[in-house]
Amino acid sequence: MLGREIRKAREAAGLTQEQLADQAGIHRTYVSMLERDQKSPTVAVLLRVSAAMRVKASAILAKVEGG
């Protein structure tokens, strides 16, 4: 699901959950909840998280749709 793809992108970017949270302006526990599919990001949050990982949000969504 989306959480798995966010985690893969974060790890590929070499970021910890804390670093991603800092760069995206969200709390680390929220990153954790996103990665475990306990929360769904708004479009705005997905764009901020994607920008922090230097990946397009559409690329993450395409992986979810294709998988």
Predicted model as a PDB file, atoms N, CA, C, CB and O in Angstrom, pLDDT in the B-factor column:
MODEL        1                                                                  
ATOM      1  N   MET A   1       0.822  -1.190   0.000  1.00 91.00           N  
ATOM      2  CA  MET A   1       0.000   0.000   0.000  1.00 91.00           C  
ATOM      3  C   MET A   1       0.871   1.261   0.000  1.00 91.00           C  
ATOM      4  CB  MET A   1      -0.938  -0.006   1.209  1.00 91.00           C  
ATOM      5  O   MET A   1       2.086   1.187  -0.186  1.00 91.00           O  
ATOM      6  N   LEU A   2       0.247   2.395   0.207  1.00 96.00           N  
ATOM      7  CA  LEU A   2       0.942   3.670   0.152  1.00 96.00           C  
ATOM      8  C   LEU A   2       2.035   3.768   1.212  1.00 96.00           C  
ATOM      9  CB  LEU A   2      -0.046   4.806   0.319  1.00 96.00           C  
ATOM     10  O   LEU A   2       3.121   4.281   0.940  1.00 96.00           O  
ATOM     11  N   GLY A   3       1.758   3.285   2.402  1.00 97.00           N  
ATOM     12  CA  GLY A   3       2.741   3.350   3.477  1.00 97.00           C  
ATOM     13  C   GLY A   3       4.027   2.634   3.153  1.00 97.00           C  
ATOM     14  O   GLY A   3       5.116   3.124   3.453  1.00 97.00           O  
ATOM     15  N   ARG A   4       3.904   1.475   2.541  1.00 97.00           N  
ATOM     16  CA  ARG A   4       5.088   0.692   2.164  1.00 97.00           C  
ATOM     17  C   ARG A   4       5.929   1.465   1.149  1.00 97.00           C  
ATOM     18  CB  ARG A   4       4.674  -0.687   1.581  1.00 97.00           C  
ATOM     19  O   ARG A   4       7.158   1.471   1.228  1.00 97.00           O  
ATOM     20  N   GLU A   5       5.265   2.114   0.202  1.00 97.00           N  
ATOM     21  CA  GLU A   5       5.998   2.868  -0.821  1.00 97.00           C  
ATOM     22  C   GLU A   5       6.655   4.114  -0.235  1.00 97.00           C  
ATOM     23  CB  GLU A   5       5.059   3.265  -1.963  1.00 97.00           C  
ATOM     24  O   GLU A   5       7.747   4.497  -0.657  1.00 97.00           O  
ATOM     25  N   ILE A   6       6.006   4.742   0.722  1.00 98.00           N  
ATOM     26  CA  ILE A   6       6.619   5.887   1.403  1.00 98.00           C  
ATOM     27  C   ILE A   6       7.864   5.431   2.147  1.00 98.00           C  
ATOM     28  CB  ILE A   6       5.617   6.557   2.381  1.00 98.00           C  
ATOM     29  O   ILE A   6       8.900   6.092   2.089  1.00 98.00           O  
ATOM     30  N   ARG A   7       7.767   4.303   2.845  1.00 98.00           N  
ATOM     31  CA  ARG A   7       8.931   3.782   3.577  1.00 98.00           C  
ATOM     32  C   ARG A   7      10.076   3.451   2.617  1.00 98.00           C  
ATOM     33  CB  ARG A   7       8.541   2.526   4.389  1.00 98.00           C  
ATOM     34  O   ARG A   7      11.227   3.798   2.881  1.00 98.00           O  
ATOM     35  N   LYS A   8       9.764   2.786   1.513  1.00 97.00           N  
ATOM     36  CA  LYS A   8      10.805   2.440   0.534  1.00 97.00           C  
ATOM     37  C   LYS A   8      11.486   3.699  -0.004  1.00 97.00           C  
ATOM     38  CB  LYS A   8      10.201   1.626  -0.633  1.00 97.00           C  
ATOM     39  O   LYS A   8      12.709   3.744  -0.137  1.00 97.00           O  
ATOM     40  N   ALA A   9      10.686   4.714  -0.310  1.00 98.00           N  
ATOM     41  CA  ALA A   9      11.253   5.962  -0.833  1.00 98.00           C  
ATOM     42  C   ALA A   9      12.110   6.658   0.216  1.00 98.00           C  
ATOM     43  CB  ALA A   9      10.135   6.903  -1.304  1.00 98.00           C  
ATOM     44  O   ALA A   9      13.165   7.209  -0.098  1.00 98.00           O  
ATOM     45  N   ARG A  10      11.650   6.629   1.465  1.00 98.00           N  
ATOM     46  CA  ARG A  10      12.430   7.249   2.547  1.00 98.00           C  
ATOM     47  C   ARG A  10      13.767   6.549   2.716  1.00 98.00           C  
ATOM     48  CB  ARG A  10      11.647   7.214   3.871  1.00 98.00           C  
ATOM     49  O   ARG A  10      14.807   7.196   2.836  1.00 98.00           O  
ATOM     50  N   GLU A  11      13.731   5.230   2.725  1.00 98.00           N  
ATOM     51  CA  GLU A  11      14.972   4.470   2.887  1.00 98.00           C  
ATOM     52  C   GLU A  11      15.902   4.680   1.695  1.00 98.00           C  
ATOM     53  CB  GLU A  11      14.665   2.975   3.060  1.00 98.00           C  
ATOM     54  O   GLU A  11      17.115   4.800   1.868  1.00 98.00           O  
ATOM     55  N   ALA A  12      15.340   4.725   0.485  1.00 97.00           N  
ATOM     56  CA  ALA A  12      16.148   4.966  -0.713  1.00 97.00           C  
ATOM     57  C   ALA A  12      16.796   6.354  -0.673  1.00 97.00           C  
ATOM     58  CB  ALA A  12      15.283   4.823  -1.978  1.00 97.00           C  
ATOM     59  O   ALA A  12      17.889   6.554  -1.202  1.00 97.00           O  
ATOM     60  N   ALA A  13      16.110   7.302  -0.042  1.00 98.00           N  
ATOM     61  CA  ALA A  13      16.645   8.653   0.092  1.00 98.00           C  
ATOM     62  C   ALA A  13      17.672   8.748   1.218  1.00 98.00           C  
ATOM     63  CB  ALA A  13      15.514   9.641   0.338  1.00 98.00           C  
ATOM     64  O   ALA A  13      18.323   9.779   1.385  1.00 98.00           O  
ATOM     65  N   GLY A  14      17.813   7.673   1.987  1.00 98.00           N  
ATOM     66  CA  GLY A  14      18.781   7.661   3.079  1.00 98.00           C  
ATOM     67  C   GLY A  14      18.357   8.493   4.274  1.00 98.00           C  
ATOM     68  O   GLY A  14      19.196   9.026   5.000  1.00 98.00           O  
ATOM     69  N   LEU A  15      17.044   8.604   4.477  1.00 98.00           N  
ATOM     70  CA  LEU A  15      16.526   9.415   5.576  1.00 98.00           C  
ATOM     71  C   LEU A  15      15.950   8.544   6.686  1.00 98.00           C  
ATOM     72  CB  LEU A  15      15.461  10.380   5.065  1.00 98.00           C  
ATOM     73  O   LEU A  15      15.370   7.490   6.428  1.00 98.00           O  
ATOM     74  N   THR A  16      16.116   8.995   7.905  1.00 98.00           N  
ATOM     75  CA  THR A  16      15.420   8.376   9.021  1.00 98.00           C  
ATOM     76  C   THR A  16      14.013   8.973   9.068  1.00 98.00           C  
ATOM     77  CB  THR A  16      16.191   8.597  10.380  1.00 98.00           C  
ATOM     78  O   THR A  16      13.734   9.970   8.403  1.00 98.00           O  
ATOM     79  N   GLN A  17      13.141   8.364   9.847  1.00 98.00           N  
ATOM     80  CA  GLN A  17      11.809   8.924  10.023  1.00 98.00           C  
ATOM     81  C   GLN A  17      11.906  10.327  10.611  1.00 98.00           C  
ATOM     82  CB  GLN A  17      10.952   8.016  10.925  1.00 98.00           C  
ATOM     83  O   GLN A  17      11.155  11.220  10.221  1.00 98.00           O  
ATOM     84  N   GLU A  18      12.816  10.517  11.535  1.00 98.00           N  
ATOM     85  CA  GLU A  18      13.001  11.830  12.183  1.00 98.00           C  
ATOM     86  C   GLU A  18      13.436  12.885  11.166  1.00 98.00           C  
ATOM     87  CB  GLU A  18      14.048  11.732  13.320  1.00 98.00           C  
ATOM     88  O   GLU A  18      12.916  14.001  11.157  1.00 98.00           O  
ATOM     89  N   GLN A  19      14.391  12.522  10.311  1.00 98.00           N  
ATOM     90  CA  GLN A  19      14.870  13.465   9.300  1.00 98.00           C  
ATOM     91  C   GLN A  19      13.763  13.823   8.310  1.00 98.00           C  
ATOM     92  CB  GLN A  19      16.074  12.879   8.552  1.00 98.00           C  
ATOM     93  O   GLN A  19      13.596  14.987   7.945  1.00 98.00           O  
ATOM     94  N   LEU A  20      13.014  12.816   7.884  1.00 98.00           N  
ATOM     95  CA  LEU A  20      11.910  13.066   6.953  1.00 98.00           C  
ATOM     96  C   LEU A  20      10.869  13.979   7.595  1.00 98.00           C  
ATOM     97  CB  LEU A  20      11.256  11.737   6.511  1.00 98.00           C  
ATOM     98  O   LEU A  20      10.386  14.923   6.970  1.00 98.00           O  
ATOM     99  N   ALA A  21      10.535  13.688   8.836  1.00 98.00           N  
ATOM    100  CA  ALA A  21       9.556  14.501   9.545  1.00 98.00           C  
ATOM    101  C   ALA A  21      10.017  15.951   9.638  1.00 98.00           C  
ATOM    102  CB  ALA A  21       9.306  13.935  10.942  1.00 98.00           C  
ATOM    103  O   ALA A  21       9.239  16.871   9.387  1.00 98.00           O  
ATOM    104  N   ASP A  22      11.276  16.152   9.998  1.00 98.00           N  
ATOM    105  CA  ASP A  22      11.828  17.508  10.101  1.00 98.00           C  
ATOM    106  C   ASP A  22      11.722  18.243   8.769  1.00 98.00           C  
ATOM    107  CB  ASP A  22      13.295  17.459  10.560  1.00 98.00           C  
ATOM    108  O   ASP A  22      11.268  19.386   8.715  1.00 98.00           O  
ATOM    109  N   GLN A  23      12.139  17.586   7.708  1.00 98.00           N  
ATOM    110  CA  GLN A  23      12.167  18.232   6.396  1.00 98.00           C  
ATOM    111  C   GLN A  23      10.769  18.469   5.841  1.00 98.00           C  
ATOM    112  CB  GLN A  23      12.965  17.392   5.421  1.00 98.00           C  
ATOM    113  O   GLN A  23      10.556  19.421   5.090  1.00 98.00           O  
ATOM    114  N   ALA A  24       9.814  17.616   6.202  1.00 98.00           N  
ATOM    115  CA  ALA A  24       8.445  17.759   5.697  1.00 98.00           C  
ATOM    116  C   ALA A  24       7.575  18.603   6.623  1.00 98.00           C  
ATOM    117  CB  ALA A  24       7.813  16.389   5.512  1.00 98.00           C  
ATOM    118  O   ALA A  24       6.451  18.956   6.267  1.00 98.00           O  
ATOM    119  N   GLY A  25       8.085  18.927   7.800  1.00 98.00           N  
ATOM    120  CA  GLY A  25       7.318  19.739   8.739  1.00 98.00           C  
ATOM    121  C   GLY A  25       6.177  18.994   9.414  1.00 98.00           C  
ATOM    122  O   GLY A  25       5.129  19.570   9.705  1.00 98.00           O  
ATOM    123  N   ILE A  26       6.395  17.709   9.658  1.00 98.00           N  
ATOM    124  CA  ILE A  26       5.396  16.893  10.357  1.00 98.00           C  
ATOM    125  C   ILE A  26       6.068  16.184  11.519  1.00 98.00           C  
ATOM    126  CB  ILE A  26       4.730  15.864   9.394  1.00 98.00           C  
ATOM    127  O   ILE A  26       7.291  16.234  11.648  1.00 98.00           O  
ATOM    128  N   HIS A  27       5.300  15.533  12.357  1.00 97.00           N  
ATOM    129  CA  HIS A  27       5.842  14.837  13.525  1.00 97.00           C  
ATOM    130  C   HIS A  27       6.332  13.447  13.130  1.00 97.00           C  
ATOM    131  CB  HIS A  27       4.778  14.734  14.642  1.00 97.00           C  
ATOM    132  O   HIS A  27       5.767  12.811  12.240  1.00 97.00           O  
ATOM    133  N   ARG A  28       7.381  12.982  13.794  1.00 97.00           N  
ATOM    134  CA  ARG A  28       7.942  11.675  13.480  1.00 97.00           C  
ATOM    135  C   ARG A  28       6.920  10.559  13.664  1.00 97.00           C  
ATOM    136  CB  ARG A  28       9.157  11.409  14.347  1.00 97.00           C  
ATOM    137  O   ARG A  28       6.894   9.608  12.883  1.00 97.00           O  
ATOM    138  N   THR A  29       6.086  10.666  14.680  1.00 98.00           N  
ATOM    139  CA  THR A  29       5.098   9.601  14.883  1.00 98.00           C  
ATOM    140  C   THR A  29       4.088   9.559  13.742  1.00 98.00           C  
ATOM    141  CB  THR A  29       4.369   9.796  16.217  1.00 98.00           C  
ATOM    142  O   THR A  29       3.543   8.500  13.434  1.00 98.00           O  
ATOM    143  N   TYR A  30       3.839  10.705  13.115  1.00 98.00           N  
ATOM    144  CA  TYR A  30       2.942  10.733  11.961  1.00 98.00           C  
ATOM    145  C   TYR A  30       3.579  10.009  10.787  1.00 98.00           C  
ATOM    146  CB  TYR A  30       2.594  12.183  11.572  1.00 98.00           C  
ATOM    147  O   TYR A  30       2.894   9.291  10.059  1.00 98.00           O  
ATOM    148  N   VAL A  31       4.884  10.188  10.593  1.00 98.00           N  
ATOM    149  CA  VAL A  31       5.599   9.445   9.545  1.00 98.00           C  
ATOM    150  C   VAL A  31       5.447   7.951   9.801  1.00 98.00           C  
ATOM    151  CB  VAL A  31       7.110   9.844   9.498  1.00 98.00           C  
ATOM    152  O   VAL A  31       5.161   7.182   8.883  1.00 98.00           O  
ATOM    153  N   SER A  32       5.637   7.551  11.036  1.00 98.00           N  
ATOM    154  CA  SER A  32       5.497   6.138  11.396  1.00 98.00           C  
ATOM    155  C   SER A  32       4.093   5.623  11.087  1.00 98.00           C  
ATOM    156  CB  SER A  32       5.812   5.935  12.881  1.00 98.00           C  
ATOM    157  O   SER A  32       3.935   4.528  10.546  1.00 98.00           O  
ATOM    158  N   MET A  33       3.080   6.410  11.429  1.00 98.00           N  
ATOM    159  CA  MET A  33       1.697   5.992  11.160  1.00 98.00           C  
ATOM    160  C   MET A  33       1.429   5.914   9.654  1.00 98.00           C  
ATOM    161  CB  MET A  33       0.703   6.970  11.823  1.00 98.00           C  
ATOM    162  O   MET A  33       0.707   5.026   9.199  1.00 98.00           O  
ATOM    163  N   LEU A  34       2.005   6.836   8.884  1.00 98.00           N  
ATOM    164  CA  LEU A  34       1.857   6.780   7.432  1.00 98.00           C  
ATOM    165  C   LEU A  34       2.462   5.497   6.877  1.00 98.00           C  
ATOM    166  CB  LEU A  34       2.512   8.003   6.777  1.00 98.00           C  
ATOM    167  O   LEU A  34       1.852   4.809   6.059  1.00 98.00           O  
ATOM    168  N   GLU A  35       3.668   5.189   7.334  1.00 98.00           N  
ATOM    169  CA  GLU A  35       4.368   4.006   6.832  1.00 98.00           C  
ATOM    170  C   GLU A  35       3.667   2.707   7.216  1.00 98.00           C  
ATOM    171  CB  GLU A  35       5.789   3.988   7.352  1.00 98.00           C  
ATOM    172  O   GLU A  35       3.800   1.699   6.520  1.00 98.00           O  
ATOM    173  N   ARG A  36       2.929   2.726   8.309  1.00 98.00           N  
ATOM    174  CA  ARG A  36       2.197   1.518   8.739  1.00 98.00           C  
ATOM    175  C   ARG A  36       0.745   1.533   8.274  1.00 98.00           C  
ATOM    176  CB  ARG A  36       2.242   1.386  10.263  1.00 98.00           C  
ATOM    177  O   ARG A  36      -0.062   0.708   8.701  1.00 98.00           O  
ATOM    178  N   ASP A  37       0.419   2.488   7.386  1.00 97.00           N  
ATOM    179  CA  ASP A  37      -0.935   2.621   6.839  1.00 97.00           C  
ATOM    180  C   ASP A  37      -1.990   2.817   7.923  1.00 97.00           C  
ATOM    181  CB  ASP A  37      -1.280   1.399   6.015  1.00 97.00           C  
ATOM    182  O   ASP A  37      -3.143   2.422   7.752  1.00 97.00           O  
ATOM    183  N   GLN A  38      -1.595   3.424   9.030  1.00 98.00           N  
ATOM    184  CA  GLN A  38      -2.556   3.744  10.078  1.00 98.00           C  
ATOM    185  C   GLN A  38      -3.185   5.108   9.837  1.00 98.00           C  
ATOM    186  CB  GLN A  38      -1.884   3.707  11.449  1.00 98.00           C  
ATOM    187  O   GLN A  38      -4.246   5.416  10.381  1.00 98.00           O  
ATOM    188  N   LYS A  39      -2.531   5.917   9.025  1.00 97.00           N  
ATOM    189  CA  LYS A  39      -3.043   7.224   8.620  1.00 97.00           C  
ATOM    190  C   LYS A  39      -2.837   7.355   7.116  1.00 97.00           C  
ATOM    191  CB  LYS A  39      -2.331   8.393   9.399  1.00 97.00           C  
ATOM    192  O   LYS A  39      -1.902   6.789   6.550  1.00 97.00           O  
ATOM    193  N   SER A  40      -3.723   8.107   6.487  1.00 96.00           N  
ATOM    194  CA  SER A  40      -3.577   8.434   5.069  1.00 96.00           C  
ATOM    195  C   SER A  40      -3.212   9.901   4.963  1.00 96.00           C  
ATOM    196  CB  SER A  40      -4.885   8.119   4.266  1.00 96.00           C  
ATOM    197  O   SER A  40      -3.856  10.747   5.583  1.00 96.00           O  
ATOM    198  N   PRO A  41      -2.175  10.217   4.177  1.00 97.00           N  
ATOM    199  CA  PRO A  41      -1.772  11.615   4.077  1.00 97.00           C  
ATOM    200  C   PRO A  41      -2.745  12.421   3.219  1.00 97.00           C  
ATOM    201  CB  PRO A  41      -0.364  11.715   3.501  1.00 97.00           C  
ATOM    202  O   PRO A  41      -3.351  11.893   2.286  1.00 97.00           O  
ATOM    203  N   THR A  42      -2.884  13.685   3.540  1.00 97.00           N  
ATOM    204  CA  THR A  42      -3.583  14.587   2.642  1.00 97.00           C  
ATOM    205  C   THR A  42      -2.686  14.788   1.425  1.00 97.00           C  
ATOM    206  CB  THR A  42      -3.930  15.958   3.343  1.00 97.00           C  
ATOM    207  O   THR A  42      -1.513  14.415   1.446  1.00 97.00           O  
ATOM    208  N   VAL A  43      -3.228  15.367   0.385  1.00 97.00           N  
ATOM    209  CA  VAL A  43      -2.413  15.655  -0.798  1.00 97.00           C  
ATOM    210  C   VAL A  43      -1.271  16.598  -0.415  1.00 97.00           C  
ATOM    211  CB  VAL A  43      -3.282  16.279  -1.933  1.00 97.00           C  
ATOM    212  O   VAL A  43      -0.138  16.415  -0.860  1.00 97.00           O  
ATOM    213  N   ALA A  44      -1.565  17.595   0.400  1.00 97.00           N  
ATOM    214  CA  ALA A  44      -0.539  18.557   0.814  1.00 97.00           C  
ATOM    215  C   ALA A  44       0.604  17.865   1.559  1.00 97.00           C  
ATOM    216  CB  ALA A  44      -1.157  19.648   1.700  1.00 97.00           C  
ATOM    217  O   ALA A  44       1.775  18.152   1.310  1.00 97.00           O  
ATOM    218  N   VAL A  45       0.265  16.966   2.461  1.00 97.00           N  
ATOM    219  CA  VAL A  45       1.304  16.248   3.216  1.00 97.00           C  
ATOM    220  C   VAL A  45       2.085  15.326   2.292  1.00 97.00           C  
ATOM    221  CB  VAL A  45       0.679  15.436   4.375  1.00 97.00           C  
ATOM    222  O   VAL A  45       3.309  15.250   2.396  1.00 97.00           O  
ATOM    223  N   LEU A  46       1.410  14.628   1.396  1.00 98.00           N  
ATOM    224  CA  LEU A  46       2.112  13.749   0.457  1.00 98.00           C  
ATOM    225  C   LEU A  46       3.091  14.549  -0.398  1.00 98.00           C  
ATOM    226  CB  LEU A  46       1.106  13.002  -0.443  1.00 98.00           C  
ATOM    227  O   LEU A  46       4.199  14.087  -0.668  1.00 98.00           O  
ATOM    228  N   LEU A  47       2.693  15.728  -0.819  1.00 98.00           N  
ATOM    229  CA  LEU A  47       3.597  16.570  -1.608  1.00 98.00           C  
ATOM    230  C   LEU A  47       4.804  17.021  -0.793  1.00 98.00           C  
ATOM    231  CB  LEU A  47       2.849  17.791  -2.142  1.00 98.00           C  
ATOM    232  O   LEU A  47       5.922  17.038  -1.307  1.00 98.00           O  
ATOM    233  N   ARG A  48       4.594  17.385   0.474  1.00 98.00           N  
ATOM    234  CA  ARG A  48       5.714  17.804   1.326  1.00 98.00           C  
ATOM    235  C   ARG A  48       6.656  16.647   1.625  1.00 98.00           C  
ATOM    236  CB  ARG A  48       5.193  18.394   2.634  1.00 98.00           C  
ATOM    237  O   ARG A  48       7.876  16.809   1.602  1.00 98.00           O  
ATOM    238  N   VAL A  49       6.082  15.471   1.906  1.00 98.00           N  
ATOM    239  CA  VAL A  49       6.899  14.287   2.186  1.00 98.00           C  
ATOM    240  C   VAL A  49       7.699  13.902   0.937  1.00 98.00           C  
ATOM    241  CB  VAL A  49       6.006  13.098   2.650  1.00 98.00           C  
ATOM    242  O   VAL A  49       8.889  13.596   1.022  1.00 98.00           O  
ATOM    243  N   SER A  50       7.044  13.922  -0.200  1.00 98.00           N  
ATOM    244  CA  SER A  50       7.719  13.578  -1.453  1.00 98.00           C  
ATOM    245  C   SER A  50       8.850  14.553  -1.752  1.00 98.00           C  
ATOM    246  CB  SER A  50       6.719  13.564  -2.613  1.00 98.00           C  
ATOM    247  O   SER A  50       9.944  14.142  -2.141  1.00 98.00           O  
ATOM    248  N   ALA A  51       8.588  15.840  -1.571  1.00 98.00           N  
ATOM    249  CA  ALA A  51       9.622  16.847  -1.819  1.00 98.00           C  
ATOM    250  C   ALA A  51      10.819  16.629  -0.898  1.00 98.00           C  
ATOM    251  CB  ALA A  51       9.054  18.264  -1.624  1.00 98.00           C  
ATOM    252  O   ALA A  51      11.965  16.779  -1.323  1.00 98.00           O  
ATOM    253  N   ALA A  52      10.561  16.278   0.350  1.00 98.00           N  
ATOM    254  CA  ALA A  52      11.654  16.034   1.302  1.00 98.00           C  
ATOM    255  C   ALA A  52      12.500  14.843   0.884  1.00 98.00           C  
ATOM    256  CB  ALA A  52      11.096  15.804   2.708  1.00 98.00           C  
ATOM    257  O   ALA A  52      13.697  14.794   1.165  1.00 98.00           O  
ATOM    258  N   MET A  53      11.869  13.875   0.204  1.00 98.00           N  
ATOM    259  CA  MET A  53      12.591  12.687  -0.257  1.00 98.00           C  
ATOM    260  C   MET A  53      13.146  12.862  -1.667  1.00 98.00           C  
ATOM    261  CB  MET A  53      11.677  11.473  -0.216  1.00 98.00           C  
ATOM    262  O   MET A  53      13.834  11.989  -2.195  1.00 98.00           O  
ATOM    263  N   ARG A  54      12.827  14.025  -2.269  1.00 97.00           N  
ATOM    264  CA  ARG A  54      13.255  14.343  -3.639  1.00 97.00           C  
ATOM    265  C   ARG A  54      12.733  13.311  -4.645  1.00 97.00           C  
ATOM    266  CB  ARG A  54      14.791  14.413  -3.713  1.00 97.00           C  
ATOM    267  O   ARG A  54      13.463  12.818  -5.505  1.00 97.00           O  
ATOM    268  N   VAL A  55      11.460  13.013  -4.503  1.00 97.00           N  
ATOM    269  CA  VAL A  55      10.777  12.104  -5.422  1.00 97.00           C  
ATOM    270  C   VAL A  55       9.405  12.714  -5.711  1.00 97.00           C  
ATOM    271  CB  VAL A  55      10.651  10.638  -4.817  1.00 97.00           C  
ATOM    272  O   VAL A  55       8.836  13.399  -4.862  1.00 97.00           O  
ATOM    273  N   LYS A  56       8.886  12.469  -6.887  1.00 97.00           N  
ATOM    274  CA  LYS A  56       7.564  12.998  -7.229  1.00 97.00           C  
ATOM    275  C   LYS A  56       6.483  12.177  -6.545  1.00 97.00           C  
ATOM    276  CB  LYS A  56       7.351  13.000  -8.758  1.00 97.00           C  
ATOM    277  O   LYS A  56       6.565  10.951  -6.471  1.00 97.00           O  
ATOM    278  N   ALA A  57       5.479  12.867  -6.053  1.00 97.00           N  
ATOM    279  CA  ALA A  57       4.348  12.183  -5.431  1.00 97.00           C  
ATOM    280  C   ALA A  57       3.697  11.236  -6.430  1.00 97.00           C  
ATOM    281  CB  ALA A  57       3.317  13.201  -4.901  1.00 97.00           C  
ATOM    282  O   ALA A  57       3.242  10.153  -6.063  1.00 97.00           O  
ATOM    283  N   SER A  58       3.655  11.644  -7.675  1.00 97.00           N  
ATOM    284  CA  SER A  58       3.046  10.798  -8.709  1.00 97.00           C  
ATOM    285  C   SER A  58       3.805   9.484  -8.885  1.00 97.00           C  
ATOM    286  CB  SER A  58       2.993  11.548 -10.041  1.00 97.00           C  
ATOM    287  O   SER A  58       3.205   8.463  -9.221  1.00 97.00           O  
ATOM    288  N   ALA A  59       5.110   9.504  -8.662  1.00 96.00           N  
ATOM    289  CA  ALA A  59       5.898   8.273  -8.774  1.00 96.00           C  
ATOM    290  C   ALA A  59       5.535   7.309  -7.660  1.00 96.00           C  
ATOM    291  CB  ALA A  59       7.404   8.582  -8.737  1.00 96.00           C  
ATOM    292  O   ALA A  59       5.451   6.102  -7.885  1.00 96.00           O  
ATOM    293  N   ILE A  60       5.321   7.828  -6.462  1.00 97.00           N  
ATOM    294  CA  ILE A  60       4.918   6.982  -5.334  1.00 97.00           C  
ATOM    295  C   ILE A  60       3.537   6.400  -5.606  1.00 97.00           C  
ATOM    296  CB  ILE A  60       4.919   7.788  -4.001  1.00 97.00           C  
ATOM    297  O   ILE A  60       3.310   5.205  -5.416  1.00 97.00           O  
ATOM    298  N   LEU A  61       2.618   7.247  -6.051  1.00 96.00           N  
ATOM    299  CA  LEU A  61       1.252   6.781  -6.327  1.00 96.00           C  
ATOM    300  C   LEU A  61       1.221   5.763  -7.461  1.00 96.00           C  
ATOM    301  CB  LEU A  61       0.349   7.964  -6.671  1.00 96.00           C  
ATOM    302  O   LEU A  61       0.435   4.817  -7.419  1.00 96.00           O  
ATOM    303  N   ALA A  62       2.066   5.946  -8.472  1.00 96.00           N  
ATOM    304  CA  ALA A  62       2.120   5.000  -9.585  1.00 96.00           C  
ATOM    305  C   ALA A  62       2.536   3.623  -9.105  1.00 96.00           C  
ATOM    306  CB  ALA A  62       3.082   5.493 -10.663  1.00 96.00           C  
ATOM    307  O   ALA A  62       2.021   2.616  -9.591  1.00 96.00           O  
ATOM    308  N   LYS A  63       3.467   3.565  -8.152  1.00 95.00           N  
ATOM    309  CA  LYS A  63       3.888   2.275  -7.608  1.00 95.00           C  
ATOM    310  C   LYS A  63       2.757   1.595  -6.852  1.00 95.00           C  
ATOM    311  CB  LYS A  63       5.091   2.453  -6.691  1.00 95.00           C  
ATOM    312  O   LYS A  63       2.607   0.374  -6.905  1.00 95.00           O  
ATOM    313  N   VAL A  64       1.961   2.395  -6.146  1.00 94.00           N  
ATOM    314  CA  VAL A  64       0.822   1.852  -5.420  1.00 94.00           C  
ATOM    315  C   VAL A  64      -0.214   1.307  -6.398  1.00 94.00           C  
ATOM    316  CB  VAL A  64       0.195   2.925  -4.511  1.00 94.00           C  
ATOM    317  O   VAL A  64      -0.754   0.220  -6.196  1.00 94.00           O  
ATOM    318  N   GLU A  65      -0.483   2.051  -7.440  1.00 92.00           N  
ATOM    319  CA  GLU A  65      -1.460   1.636  -8.446  1.00 92.00           C  
ATOM    320  C   GLU A  65      -1.002   0.405  -9.207  1.00 92.00           C  
ATOM    321  CB  GLU A  65      -1.727   2.768  -9.417  1.00 92.00           C  
ATOM    322  O   GLU A  65      -1.811  -0.457  -9.549  1.00 92.00           O  
ATOM    323  N   GLY A  66       0.300   0.320  -9.474  1.00 85.00           N  
ATOM    324  CA  GLY A  66       0.844  -0.799 -10.235  1.00 85.00           C  
ATOM    325  C   GLY A  66       1.047  -2.046  -9.405  1.00 85.00           C  
ATOM    326  O   GLY A  66       1.194  -3.139  -9.952  1.00 85.00           O  
ATOM    327  N   GLY A  67       1.057  -1.900  -8.100  1.00 60.00           N  
ATOM    328  CA  GLY A  67       1.380  -3.036  -7.239  1.00 60.00           C  
ATOM    329  C   GLY A  67       0.201  -3.485  -6.543  1.00 60.00           C  
ATOM    330  O   GLY A  67       0.268  -4.437  -5.766  1.00 60.00           O  
TER     331      GLY A  67                                                      
ENDMDL                                                                          
END                                                                             
